[in-house]
């Protein structure tokens, strides 16, 4: 403390005030980043959910032969992929990922939960596509082809995982 007494009271108060303002601004900045991140994640989840519902309504009643993959129109940054229940065949996909293989499969979230969880399928063939998608959601769908799974993702031309905290 002897070093601090070398300075006048005005200099010491100014230094303490600057430290207090820096601490307040740092806490405010971290809080804002946290709030904006959760808000954007919530918006992305809501957008994926609405596109999955829209696809279910359109694709479930569509009369399409089992032999070809249906290309779905993109709405915003959301891409959809519909697969068979086993996760071995793509029935429909958004135009941005229309040629991609099965990107994800399902698994039980836990032994006691009936909820589905999302497991990404990582192969060298689809690594470029996987680097462009994030925020995945899964749901079940009943179609004329039989029961299936519908996956929704946020699609970006560049990877946004660098912004994940």
N, C-alpha and C positions, 0 to 999 in steps of 0.2 A: 503494500500500500504506500510505501514512501515515494515511489515513482509518481503516483497519482497526485500526491500533495505538491509536486513541483508545478503543476498547472493551476491556473486560477479557477475559482468556483464556476465561472461562466464556461470555461473550456470543459470542465468535468461534467457539468449539466448538459452541455451540448453533446458530448460523447455518449452519455447515458441515454439521451433522447434519440440519438441516431441509432443506437443499438436496439432500443425499444421499437422504433419505427421499422427497422429491418426485420425484427422478429415478427411483428404484426403482419407485415407485407408477405413474409415467407409463409406463415400459417394461412393467410388468406389465399395466396397463390396455390398452395397444395390443396386447400379445400375446394377451390374453383375447378381445378383439374379433375379432382375426384368426382365432383358433382356433374361436370360436363361428360366425363367418361361414362358414368352410370346412366346418364340421360340418353346419350347416343346408343349405348348398348340396349337400353329399353326400347328405343325407337326402332332399332334394327330388328329386335325380336318381334315387335309388333308387326313390322312390315313383312317379315318372313311368314309369320302366322297368317296374315291376311292373304298372302299370295298362295300359301298352301291350301287354304280354304277355297280360294277361287279356282285353283287347279283341280281340287277334288270335285267341285261342282261341275266343271267342264269335262274333265277326263273320265270321270266315273261313268258318265252316260254316253260318252262318245262311241260311235260305231266304227271301230277300226279293226282290221285284221291283226291276228297275232304275229304276222310275219315281219312287220317293220316297226321301226322306232318313230314315235310321234315327236315332232319338234314343236315345242311350246314357245309362244312369244314371251319376250322379256318385258317386265314391268319394273322400271327403276333398276336398282342394283341387286335385285333378288333373282337367283337362279334356282330352278326346281329340277329334281331328278326323281322319277318314279321307277321303282324296280319291283321284281317279283318278291314274294315273301322270303325266299331263300337268299335273296341278294345276289343272284347269279346272272340276271338278265335285266337290261335297261329297257323299260317300256316307253318312257317318254323323258325328254330333257329339254331344258331351255336352250335357245339357239346358241348361246355362248359356250355351253358345255355339251352340245348335241353329239359330238363325236367322242366324248370321253367315256371310258369304261365305268363300271360301278365305282363310285367315289367313296361310299360309306356303307356300312352294314349295321345291323342293330344287335343289341345285346341287352339283357335285363340290367337295370340300374343297380339293383341289389337283390338278394335272395327273397326279401320280404316285400319288395315293390313290384308291381305289375307294369310300371312305367318303362318305356323303352329308352335306351341310351344309344348314343351315336358313337360308332368306332370308324375312324377314317381308314380306308384301304390305301396303303402306301406302296406303290410300285414305281419303278423308274419310268414306266410308260405314262403315268398320269401325274408325275411330280410337278410339271409346269402348271397344270390345272389346279392342283392342290395348293400351290403357292398363291393363287389368286382368290381363294375362297376362305371365308371365316364365318363365325357365328352360326354354326349348323343347328338345325332342329329336325326332329323326326316325328312322323305320324303314320298311322295305318290308313289304308284306303281300300275300298271295295270297288272293283271295276268289273266290266263284262269279261275281262280276261281272268278274273279271280282276285283273291286278296293280294294286296301288295303293300309296299312301304313308300312313303313320300318323304323326300329329304329337301329341305330348304336351306340355302346358304346366301350370304352376302358375297357378291362378286365384285372384285376390283381389278382393273387392268394392271395395277401395281400392288405389291404386297403391303398390307396395312398392319401386319403383325408387329412391325417395328414400333407402332404406336400403342401397343398393348402394355399396360403396366403390371 
